[in-house]
């Protein structure tokens, strides 16, 4: 399976200028090739092949006066930008034809130099790991990197990213074998919520940290200062970076919390069952800010890929399953309840239930049934079968041929 390892990079002034040039050249090649294909489609002409675009917009463009600066960056960066455009078109066409599972993606769009996030991708022909702990990038130099952990294998591709607050990151895609953990006899159903981030079927509760809510006071002050600055001024640019840094802190803390919680759950249970929530729909309600602050989708995605990595069972219970309406003791269905009802008494057996704990137990029982039945259909609230959507595979980049400068696993200098 493919995993991505992300590290913080610290380029010097000359390397930052070289990276800015690479970001711009990759963006120009993307926009030029996208424009050609859009114009061909509007004129009723056939789809423009990648070979023709590479010859016209990269090889021949370097010889013109208007695009002579394309030769200042590595050709791998330009070719990879064209490959990424091909991938975007392929995902769009596969979504239209039904070959691509999951939500449909739109057609590729133009990239702007005003985007706060810029990135380039390289294959093994344009980068290598040095023995002194630096990463060599073609026509950029040796980037100083803070290595938080060793790479488990030789990377197949490298992505250099600059985020909205000016930080640089290098991320490697690595092909690794599953790290299967010792088998356990425990399993867990998880009910995700807002008052408590997650409630497990064994009664444990993971509190909701509310990182965005806790940072709102400072964010409001920084955003007021940003609004008072004149547009286009240097003071406005400084104020924008301050706001971006505060948002980055919130996102980093949330991501760290998700990683720690998901790792602990996967290590403690052989099977994990979680309800498939409609996050996109909940994000359009009055609870939108709290829903996005919780980050359920990112947490569930972490559970899914970590379960595959460590040999655990992971199953999603359909969102139509009435987990909050059924008594987990006797199975009696007591009907829907408003959100402010946190405890209720079963009308059949008289058991007093905590709403979230009862839902987690029902998710556990339904997950066991799905696994035992070989992912059978889940009954919805009306008792009719609901066809379950297949679980998507982990997102990853396509590998590149290992040619040119060799790479090695780990950093010998550490």
CORRA-V597087 format. One record per backbone hydrogen bond with DSSP energy under -1.0 kcal/mol. CO is the residue of the C=O (numbers start at 1). NH is the residue of the N-H. E is the energy in kcal/mol with one decimal. If there is no record, write none. Layout:
CO&NH&E / CO&NH&E
This chain:
1&176&-3.0 / 3&174&-2.9 / 5&172&-2.6 / 7&170&-2.5 / 8&146&-2.5 / 12&16&-2.4 / 13&17&-1.9 / 14&18&-2.1 / 15&19&-2.5 / 16&20&-2.3 / 17&21&-2.0 / 18&22&-2.1 / 19&23&-2.8 / 20&24&-2.2 / 21&25&-2.5 / 22&26&-2.4 / 23&27&-2.0 / 24&28&-2.3 / 25&29&-2.4 / 26&30&-2.1 / 27&31&-2.5 / 28&32&-2.8 / 29&33&-2.4 / 30&34&-2.4 / 31&35&-2.4 / 32&36&-2.1 / 33&37&-1.9 / 34&38&-2.3 / 35&39&-2.6 / 36&40&-2.2 / 37&41&-2.1 / 38&42&-2.4 / 39&43&-1.8 / 40&45&-2.8 / 41&44&-1.0 / 49&53&-1.7 / 50&54&-2.9 / 51&55&-2.0 / 52&56&-2.2 / 53&57&-3.2 / 54&58&-1.1 / 54&59&-2.2 / 55&60&-2.5 / 58&62&-1.4 / 61&64&-1.3 / 67&70&-1.6 / 68&71&-1.5 / 69&72&-1.4 / 70&73&-1.0 / 74&78&-1.1 / 75&79&-2.6 / 76&80&-2.5 / 77&81&-1.6 / 78&82&-1.6 / 79&83&-2.1 / 80&84&-2.5 / 81&85&-1.7 / 82&86&-2.0 / 83&87&-2.4 / 84&88&-2.2 / 85&89&-2.3 / 86&90&-2.5 / 87&91&-2.5 / 88&92&-1.8 / 89&93&-2.8 / 90&94&-2.7 / 91&95&-1.8 / 92&96&-1.6 / 93&97&-2.2 / 94&98&-1.1 / 94&99&-1.3 / 94&100&-1.8 / 112&115&-1.4 / 118&162&-3.0 / 120&160&-2.1 / 122&158&-2.7 / 123&126&-2.0 / 126&138&-2.7 / 128&136&-2.6 / 130&133&-1.2 / 134&130&-2.7 / 135&143&-3.1 / 136&128&-1.6 / 137&140&-2.2 / 137&141&-2.5 / 141&137&-2.3 / 143&135&-1.9 / 144&10&-2.8 / 157&173&-1.7 / 158&122&-2.9 / 159&171&-2.3 / 160&120&-2.0 / 161&169&-2.6 / 162&118&-2.1 / 163&166&-1.6 / 167&163&-2.3 / 168&9&-2.6 / 169&161&-2.8 / 170&7&-2.5 / 171&159&-2.2 / 172&5&-2.6 / 173&156&-3.1 / 174&3&-2.5 / 178&180&-1.0 / 186&270&-3.3 / 188&273&-2.6 / 189&201&-1.5 / 191&199&-2.2 / 197&193&-1.7 / 198&206&-3.2 / 199&191&-2.4 / 200&203&-2.0 / 204&200&-2.9 / 206&197&-1.0 / 206&198&-1.6 / 210&214&-2.1 / 211&215&-1.2 / 215&219&-2.3 / 216&220&-2.8 / 217&221&-1.6 / 218&222&-2.4 / 219&223&-2.6 / 220&224&-2.0 / 221&225&-2.0 / 222&226&-1.9 / 223&227&-2.1 / 224&228&-1.2 / 226&229&-1.1 / 230&233&-1.8 / 233&237&-1.5 / 234&238&-2.2 / 235&239&-2.3 / 236&240&-2.5 / 237&241&-1.8 / 238&242&-1.7 / 239&243&-2.0 / 240&244&-2.4 / 241&245&-2.5 / 242&246&-1.8 / 243&247&-2.2 / 244&248&-2.3 / 245&249&-2.1 / 246&250&-1.8 / 247&251&-2.5 / 248&252&-2.7 / 249&253&-2.4 / 250&254&-2.3 / 251&255&-2.5 / 252&256&-2.4 / 253&257&-2.3 / 254&258&-2.5 / 255&259&-2.3 / 256&260&-2.2 / 257&261&-2.5 / 258&262&-2.6 / 259&263&-2.3 / 260&264&-2.0 / 261&265&-2.1 / 262&266&-2.4 / 263&267&-2.2 / 264&268&-1.6 / 270&313&-2.4 / 271&188&-2.1 / 272&315&-2.0 / 273&190&-2.5 / 274&317&-2.6 / 275&277&-1.2 / 277&279&-1.5 / 278&282&-2.3 / 279&283&-2.0 / 281&284&-1.6 / 282&285&-1.5 / 285&288&-1.4 / 287&291&-2.5 / 288&292&-2.7 / 289&293&-1.9 / 290&294&-1.7 / 291&295&-1.5 / 295&299&-1.8 / 296&300&-2.8 / 297&301&-2.3 / 298&302&-1.9 / 299&303&-2.2 / 300&304&-2.2 / 301&305&-2.2 / 302&306&-2.3 / 303&307&-1.9 / 304&308&-1.7 / 305&309&-1.9 / 306&310&-2.2 / 307&312&-2.9 / 309&179&-1.5 / 310&181&-1.9 / 313&272&-2.9 / 315&274&-2.1 / 317&276&-3.0 / 318&321&-1.8 / 321&323&-2.3 / 322&325&-1.1 / 325&334&-3.3 / 327&331&-1.8 / 332&327&-2.6 / 338&341&-1.4 / 342&355&-3.3 / 344&353&-3.2 / 346&350&-1.1 / 351&346&-2.6 / 353&344&-1.8 / 354&358&-2.9 / 355&359&-1.9 / 356&360&-2.3 / 357&361&-2.1 / 358&362&-2.2 / 359&363&-2.4 / 360&364&-2.0 / 361&365&-2.4 / 362&366&-2.6 / 363&367&-2.5 / 364&368&-2.2 / 365&369&-2.0 / 366&370&-2.3 / 367&371&-2.3 / 368&372&-2.6 / 369&373&-2.2 / 370&375&-3.7 / 371&374&-1.0 / 378&386&-2.3 / 380&383&-1.8 / 384&380&-2.7 / 386&378&-1.2 / 401&403&-1.6 / 411&414&-1.9
